[in-house]
Amino acid sequence: MNAASIVMLPEAADRLPAELQPHLAREERWAMLDVNAWSQSLFNAGVYPEIRVFRRLFETVTRNLPPESARLVVVERATWLSPRMVNVLSVARPTARVPGSSRHRVRSTPGP
């Protein structure tokens, strides 16, 4: 099953609506919104684990944030075609001069 989080700068997190604030994990240099915990508290159900759903949620949540202040991090779990691989997809809101999203895939193997 895929999972997602929105990682952002602390000053960007301060601009999110009050109902999202309890679902933010804050560190000195970043804040992370657990979209599944937020969905669970609001709808009593997790987010549908599809990348297209995560992207749309990311676009909606970060609509009023400065460009490049947040990233969507999606962890794609192993499948029967690639049972020993976990992909991490990072998507940023583009700046005005760079159309599209940046994609970075990181391959790793599960721990012991």
C-alpha positions as protocol buffer text, in pm:
chain_id: "A"
residue {
  index: 1
  type: MET
  ca { x: 0 y: 0 z: 0 }
}
residue {
  index: 2
  type: ASN
  ca { x: 128 y: 348 z: -85 }
}
residue {
  index: 3
  type: ALA
  ca { x: 168 y: 615 z: 182 }
}
residue {
  index: 4
  type: ALA
  ca { x: 219 y: 992 z: 159 }
}
residue {
  index: 5
  type: SER
  ca { x: 329 y: 1289 z: 365 }
}
residue {
  index: 6
  type: ILE
  ca { x: 365 y: 1657 z: 284 }
}
residue {
  index: 7
  type: VAL
  ca { x: 698 y: 1796 z: 403 }
}
residue {
  index: 8
  type: MET
  ca { x: 734 y: 2174 z: 421 }
}
residue {
  index: 9
  type: LEU
  ca { x: 925 y: 2463 z: 567 }
}
residue {
  index: 10
  type: PRO
  ca { x: 811 y: 2563 z: 918 }
}
residue {
  index: 11
  type: GLU
  ca { x: 700 y: 2907 z: 801 }
}
residue {
  index: 12
  type: ALA
  ca { x: 484 y: 2743 z: 533 }
}
residue {
  index: 13
  type: ALA
  ca { x: 329 y: 2512 z: 796 }
}
residue {
  index: 14
  type: ASP
  ca { x: 226 y: 2817 z: 997 }
}
residue {
  index: 15
  type: ARG
  ca { x: 11 y: 2927 z: 701 }
}
residue {
  index: 16
  type: LEU
  ca { x: -195 y: 2607 z: 692 }
}
residue {
  index: 17
  type: PRO
  ca { x: -553 y: 2611 z: 827 }
}
residue {
  index: 18
  type: ALA
  ca { x: -606 y: 2549 z: 1199 }
}
residue {
  index: 19
  type: GLU
  ca { x: -770 y: 2208 z: 1141 }
}
residue {
  index: 20
  type: LEU
  ca { x: -445 y: 2076 z: 988 }
}
residue {
  index: 21
  type: GLN
  ca { x: -215 y: 2201 z: 1266 }
}
residue {
  index: 22
  type: PRO
  ca { x: -273 y: 1904 z: 1504 }
}
residue {
  index: 23
  type: HIS
  ca { x: -151 y: 1666 z: 1231 }
}
residue {
  index: 24
  type: LEU
  ca { x: 182 y: 1842 z: 1179 }
}
residue {
  index: 25
  type: ALA
  ca { x: 505 y: 1698 z: 1312 }
}
residue {
  index: 26
  type: ARG
  ca { x: 745 y: 1990 z: 1358 }
}
residue {
  index: 27
  type: GLU
  ca { x: 1122 y: 1993 z: 1370 }
}
residue {
  index: 28
  type: GLU
  ca { x: 1360 y: 2288 z: 1364 }
}
residue {
  index: 29
  type: ARG
  ca { x: 1400 y: 2304 z: 985 }
}
residue {
  index: 30
  type: TRP
  ca { x: 1087 y: 2130 z: 856 }
}
residue {
  index: 31
  type: ALA
  ca { x: 730 y: 2027 z: 930 }
}
residue {
  index: 32
  type: MET
  ca { x: 548 y: 1719 z: 804 }
}
residue {
  index: 33
  type: LEU
  ca { x: 174 y: 1676 z: 753 }
}
residue {
  index: 34
  type: ASP
  ca { x: 57 y: 1317 z: 798 }
}
residue {
  index: 35
  type: VAL
  ca { x: -224 y: 1308 z: 539 }
}
residue {
  index: 36
  type: ASN
  ca { x: -348 y: 969 z: 656 }
}
residue {
  index: 37
  type: ALA
  ca { x: -390 y: 1082 z: 1019 }
}
residue {
  index: 38
  type: TRP
  ca { x: -569 y: 1396 z: 901 }
}
residue {
  index: 39
  type: SER
  ca { x: -805 y: 1193 z: 680 }
}
residue {
  index: 40
  type: GLN
  ca { x: -864 y: 941 z: 958 }
}
residue {
  index: 41
  type: SER
  ca { x: -967 y: 1214 z: 1202 }
}
residue {
  index: 42
  type: LEU
  ca { x: -1186 y: 1397 z: 950 }
}
residue {
  index: 43
  type: PHE
  ca { x: -1354 y: 1109 z: 763 }
}
residue {
  index: 44
  type: ASN
  ca { x: -1282 y: 812 z: 989 }
}
residue {
  index: 45
  type: ALA
  ca { x: -1102 y: 655 z: 691 }
}
residue {
  index: 46
  type: GLY
  ca { x: -754 y: 675 z: 542 }
}
residue {
  index: 47
  type: VAL
  ca { x: -663 y: 841 z: 213 }
}
residue {
  index: 48
  type: TYR
  ca { x: -718 y: 625 z: -96 }
}
residue {
  index: 49
  type: PRO
  ca { x: -360 y: 505 z: -161 }
}
residue {
  index: 50
  type: GLU
  ca { x: -319 y: 617 z: -523 }
}
residue {
  index: 51
  type: ILE
  ca { x: -52 y: 863 z: -637 }
}
residue {
  index: 52
  type: ARG
  ca { x: -308 y: 1069 z: -833 }
}
residue {
  index: 53
  type: VAL
  ca { x: -511 y: 1116 z: -513 }
}
residue {
  index: 54
  type: PHE
  ca { x: -200 y: 1216 z: -317 }
}
residue {
  index: 55
  type: ARG
  ca { x: -104 y: 1468 z: -587 }
}
residue {
  index: 56
  type: ARG
  ca { x: -450 y: 1628 z: -588 }
}
residue {
  index: 57
  type: LEU
  ca { x: -449 y: 1647 z: -209 }
}
residue {
  index: 58
  type: PHE
  ca { x: -101 y: 1806 z: -221 }
}
residue {
  index: 59
  type: GLU
  ca { x: -217 y: 2065 z: -477 }
}
residue {
  index: 60
  type: THR
  ca { x: -518 y: 2154 z: -263 }
}
residue {
  index: 61
  type: VAL
  ca { x: -335 y: 2175 z: 71 }
}
residue {
  index: 62
  type: THR
  ca { x: -42 y: 2380 z: -67 }
}
residue {
  index: 63
  type: ARG
  ca { x: -247 y: 2606 z: -294 }
}
residue {
  index: 64
  type: ASN
  ca { x: -176 y: 2918 z: -83 }
}
residue {
  index: 65
  type: LEU
  ca { x: 183 y: 2834 z: 10 }
}
residue {
  index: 66
  type: PRO
  ca { x: 489 y: 2983 z: -160 }
}
residue {
  index: 67
  type: PRO
  ca { x: 629 y: 2773 z: -448 }
}
residue {
  index: 68
  type: GLU
  ca { x: 901 y: 2526 z: -351 }
}
residue {
  index: 69
  type: SER
  ca { x: 810 y: 2554 z: 19 }
}
residue {
  index: 70
  type: ALA
  ca { x: 653 y: 2206 z: 31 }
}
residue {
  index: 71
  type: ARG
  ca { x: 710 y: 1860 z: -114 }
}
residue {
  index: 72
  type: LEU
  ca { x: 485 y: 1561 z: -149 }
}
residue {
  index: 73
  type: VAL
  ca { x: 668 y: 1243 z: -49 }
}
residue {
  index: 74
  type: VAL
  ca { x: 503 y: 921 z: -163 }
}
residue {
  index: 75
  type: VAL
  ca { x: 640 y: 582 z: -61 }
}
residue {
  index: 76
  type: GLU
  ca { x: 537 y: 319 z: -312 }
}
residue {
  index: 77
  type: ARG
  ca { x: 543 y: -20 z: -148 }
}
residue {
  index: 78
  type: ALA
  ca { x: 684 y: -330 z: -308 }
}
residue {
  index: 79
  type: THR
  ca { x: 468 y: -518 z: -559 }
}
residue {
  index: 80
  type: TRP
  ca { x: 480 y: -872 z: -689 }
}
residue {
  index: 81
  type: LEU
  ca { x: 680 y: -738 z: -989 }
}
residue {
  index: 82
  type: SER
  ca { x: 936 y: -567 z: -766 }
}
residue {
  index: 83
  type: PRO
  ca { x: 907 y: -735 z: -425 }
}
residue {
  index: 84
  type: ARG
  ca { x: 1236 y: -607 z: -284 }
}
residue {
  index: 85
  type: MET
  ca { x: 1212 y: -241 z: -391 }
}
residue {
  index: 86
  type: VAL
  ca { x: 1056 y: 65 z: -231 }
}
residue {
  index: 87
  type: ASN
  ca { x: 1022 y: 380 z: -445 }
}
residue {
  index: 88
  type: VAL
  ca { x: 1007 y: 729 z: -298 }
}
residue {
  index: 89
  type: LEU
  ca { x: 847 y: 992 z: -518 }
}
residue {
  index: 90
  type: SER
  ca { x: 906 y: 1359 z: -436 }
}
residue {
  index: 91
  type: VAL
  ca { x: 694 y: 1623 z: -606 }
}
residue {
  index: 92
  type: ALA
  ca { x: 733 y: 1999 z: -558 }
}
residue {
  index: 93
  type: ARG
  ca { x: 500 y: 2279 z: -656 }
}
residue {
  index: 94
  type: PRO
  ca { x: 679 y: 2441 z: -950 }
}
residue {
  index: 95
  type: THR
  ca { x: 796 y: 2800 z: -957 }
}
residue {
  index: 96
  type: ALA
  ca { x: 662 y: 3030 z: -1228 }
}
residue {
  index: 97
  type: ARG
  ca { x: 968 y: 2981 z: -1449 }
}
residue {
  index: 98
  type: VAL
  ca { x: 984 y: 2602 z: -1430 }
}
residue {
  index: 99
  type: PRO
  ca { x: 671 y: 2424 z: -1556 }
}
residue {
  index: 100
  type: GLY
  ca { x: 588 y: 2075 z: -1429 }
}
residue {
  index: 101
  type: SER
  ca { x: 691 y: 1885 z: -1120 }
}
residue {
  index: 102
  type: SER
  ca { x: 1026 y: 1746 z: -1020 }
}
residue {
  index: 103
  type: ARG
  ca { x: 1034 y: 1370 z: -977 }
}
residue {
  index: 104
  type: HIS
  ca { x: 1301 y: 1183 z: -790 }
}
residue {
  index: 105
  type: ARG
  ca { x: 1293 y: 810 z: -745 }
}
residue {
  index: 106
  type: VAL
  ca { x: 1502 y: 651 z: -477 }
}
residue {
  index: 107
  type: ARG
  ca { x: 1541 y: 276 z: -472 }
}
residue {
  index: 108
  type: SER
  ca { x: 1601 y: 97 z: -151 }
}
residue {
  index: 109
  type: THR
  ca { x: 1552 y: -246 z: -15 }
}
residue {
  index: 110
  type: PRO
  ca { x: 1349 y: -326 z: 295 }
}
residue {
  index: 111
  type: GLY
  ca { x: 1534 y: -353 z: 624 }
}
residue {
  index: 112
  type: PRO
  ca { x: 1586 y: -678 z: 812 }
}
